[in-house]
Amino acid sequence: MTLRALTLIITHGLVGFAGFAGGIYMLPILTAPPAPNEGAVTAASLGADYSAQFRKSLQDSDALHWGEGMVSISKDHITLLGELAPGPDYRLYLSPQFVETEADFNRLKSTMVEVGDIKTFSNFVVDVPQQVNPAEYNTVIVWCEAFGEFITAAQYQ
């Protein structure tokens, strides 16, 4: 194999990999439904029992995995007035203990309850299943299920 052929294989492979990685990152952004506006989030937050802040400064949050904004928790809805870093397969969990690392999430996952999917990255409203009682937990967590990545968390009680 010539040096030119080897160089072409390597450079085309790198470009292909970059395109694939970019596609994985961009697909959830391109296919996300419209985010609820501030009025819809505020209306769903009325009567919330708890509130907390998502912050970018958590231990396992980084430039690609973060959330910030006001989270409101009631027996019917969990809402975010803020933003999440875009990504695939986000899930909302309630935990009986505050966590801010992937290791702690994985260690405590069996004690948590999955509330639902998060499909938007600017504001969200997630319905709380009837069998879930947020008062039995103290922390709300956003987790990327597909890649096992911690996104953000907030302790609400």
C-alpha positions as CSV (number, residue, x, y, z in Angstrom):
1,M,0.0,0.0,0.0
2,T,1.4,3.4,-0.9
3,L,1.7,6.3,1.5
4,R,-0.9,8.2,-0.5
5,A,-3.4,5.4,-0.2
6,L,-2.8,5.1,3.5
7,T,-3.1,8.8,4.0
8,L,-6.4,8.8,2.1
9,I,-7.8,5.9,4.2
10,I,-6.9,7.6,7.4
11,T,-8.1,11.0,6.5
12,H,-11.4,9.7,5.1
13,G,-11.9,7.5,8.1
14,L,-11.4,10.5,10.4
15,V,-13.8,12.6,8.4
16,G,-16.4,9.8,8.4
17,F,-16.0,9.3,12.2
18,A,-16.4,13.1,12.8
19,G,-19.6,13.1,10.6
20,F,-21.0,10.1,12.5
21,A,-20.3,11.7,15.9
22,G,-21.7,15.0,14.7
23,G,-24.8,13.2,13.5
24,I,-25.4,11.4,16.8
25,Y,-25.1,14.8,18.6
26,M,-27.3,16.7,16.1
27,L,-30.1,14.1,15.6
28,P,-31.9,14.8,18.9
29,I,-31.7,18.5,18.3
30,L,-33.1,18.2,14.8
31,T,-35.9,15.8,15.8
32,A,-36.9,17.4,19.1
33,P,-40.5,18.6,19.4
34,P,-41.1,22.3,20.0
35,A,-40.2,23.2,23.6
36,P,-43.0,24.4,25.8
37,N,-43.0,28.2,26.1
38,E,-42.5,30.0,29.4
39,G,-46.3,30.4,29.9
40,A,-46.9,26.7,29.5
41,V,-44.1,25.8,32.0
42,T,-45.4,28.4,34.5
43,A,-48.9,27.1,34.2
44,A,-47.8,23.5,34.8
45,S,-45.6,24.7,37.7
46,L,-48.5,26.3,39.6
47,G,-49.1,24.6,42.9
48,A,-45.7,23.0,42.9
49,D,-44.7,21.4,46.2
50,Y,-41.0,21.9,45.7
51,S,-38.5,23.9,43.6
52,A,-34.8,23.7,43.0
53,Q,-32.0,24.9,40.7
54,F,-30.1,23.0,38.0
55,R,-26.6,24.4,38.0
56,K,-23.7,23.9,35.5
57,S,-21.2,23.6,38.3
58,L,-21.9,20.0,39.4
59,Q,-19.0,17.6,39.7
60,D,-19.7,15.5,36.6
61,S,-21.3,18.2,34.5
62,D,-19.1,19.5,31.7
63,A,-19.2,21.5,28.5
64,L,-21.4,18.8,26.8
65,H,-23.4,17.6,29.8
66,W,-25.1,20.3,31.9
67,G,-28.4,21.8,32.8
68,E,-29.4,25.1,34.4
69,G,-32.7,26.7,35.4
70,M,-35.5,26.4,37.8
71,V,-37.1,23.0,38.4
72,S,-40.5,22.7,39.9
73,I,-41.9,19.5,41.3
74,S,-45.5,18.6,42.1
75,K,-47.4,15.3,42.3
76,D,-48.6,15.9,38.7
77,H,-45.6,17.5,36.8
78,I,-41.9,18.2,37.0
79,T,-41.0,21.3,35.0
80,L,-37.9,23.1,33.9
81,L,-37.7,26.7,33.1
82,G,-34.2,26.7,31.7
83,E,-31.9,24.8,29.4
84,L,-30.2,21.4,29.0
85,A,-27.2,20.6,26.9
86,P,-28.6,18.8,23.8
87,G,-28.2,15.1,23.7
88,P,-30.0,11.8,23.0
89,D,-32.2,9.7,25.2
90,Y,-32.5,12.0,28.3
91,R,-34.5,10.5,31.2
92,L,-35.8,12.2,34.3
93,Y,-35.3,10.4,37.6
94,L,-36.1,11.0,41.3
95,S,-33.6,9.9,43.9
96,P,-33.7,9.6,47.7
97,Q,-30.1,10.9,47.8
98,F,-28.4,13.8,46.0
99,V,-26.0,12.7,43.3
100,E,-23.7,14.6,41.0
101,T,-21.5,11.9,39.5
102,E,-22.0,9.0,37.2
103,A,-20.6,6.6,39.8
104,D,-23.1,7.7,42.4
105,F,-25.9,7.5,39.9
106,N,-25.1,4.0,39.0
107,R,-24.6,3.0,42.6
108,L,-27.9,4.3,43.7
109,K,-30.0,3.7,40.5
110,S,-31.9,0.8,42.1
111,T,-33.3,3.2,44.7
112,M,-34.5,5.7,42.2
113,V,-37.6,5.9,40.1
114,E,-37.7,6.9,36.4
115,V,-40.3,9.6,35.9
116,G,-40.2,9.8,32.1
117,D,-38.4,10.9,28.9
118,I,-37.2,14.5,28.3
119,K,-37.6,15.4,24.6
120,T,-36.8,19.1,24.7
121,F,-33.7,21.0,25.7
122,S,-35.1,24.4,26.4
123,N,-37.8,24.1,29.1
124,F,-39.7,20.9,29.7
125,V,-42.9,19.6,31.3
126,V,-42.8,15.9,32.3
127,D,-45.9,14.2,33.7
128,V,-45.4,12.3,37.0
129,P,-46.9,8.8,36.8
130,Q,-49.7,8.4,39.3
131,Q,-47.8,5.7,41.3
132,V,-44.8,8.0,41.9
133,N,-44.8,10.2,45.0
134,P,-42.1,13.0,44.7
135,A,-42.3,13.5,48.5
136,E,-40.6,10.1,48.9
137,Y,-37.5,11.5,47.2
138,N,-35.3,14.6,47.5
139,T,-33.4,14.9,44.2
140,V,-34.4,15.3,40.5
141,I,-31.8,14.0,38.0
142,V,-31.4,14.3,34.2
143,W,-29.5,11.2,32.9
144,C,-28.5,10.2,29.3
145,E,-29.6,6.6,29.2
146,A,-28.0,5.8,25.8
147,F,-24.5,6.8,26.8
148,G,-24.6,6.5,30.6
149,E,-23.8,10.2,31.1
150,F,-24.8,12.3,34.1
151,I,-26.3,15.6,32.9
152,T,-27.5,17.5,36.0
153,A,-29.3,17.2,39.3
154,A,-31.0,19.4,41.9
155,Q,-31.9,18.6,45.5
156,Y,-35.4,19.9,46.3
157,Q,-35.8,18.8,49.9
